[in-house]
Amino acid sequence: MAPGFWAAYAARLAIVAVVLIVLYAVARKLQAAKLFARSGRRLELLESAMLSQHAALHLVRTGTRYFLIGSATSGVTRLAELSDAELTGAHPSTGSG
C-alpha cells in the first residue's frame, strides 16, 4: 500500500479520536451542570449505612414520609416508617422530670 494511504488513514483516525474526546468532555460538563437531572424527584436518599458487604440500611424520604429500608442480597425490605420527631432525636417525655 502507498504511504499516502496510511497517512490519510491515520489522519481520519485522529479526527475520530478528537471528536470522541470532545463529545466526552461536553457530556461531562453537561452532567456537572446537572442539565440531565430530573426535576421534581419524589424520592430522596438521605443516608445509608453499610452493615456488611452485602447488607445496608437506607433512610429514604418521599414527600413528608420517611422510611428505613434494609437491603441485602435476598432483597429490599421496609423496616420502619419514621416521624420527624424520631429523626430529629426528640423523644416524648417519659414523665421522669
Secondary structure, 3 states (H helix, E strand, C coil): CCHHHHHHHHHHHHHHHHHHHHHHHHHHHHHHCCCCCCCCCCEEEEEEEEEECCEEEEEEEECCEEEEEEEECCEEEEEEEECHHHHHCCCCCCCCC
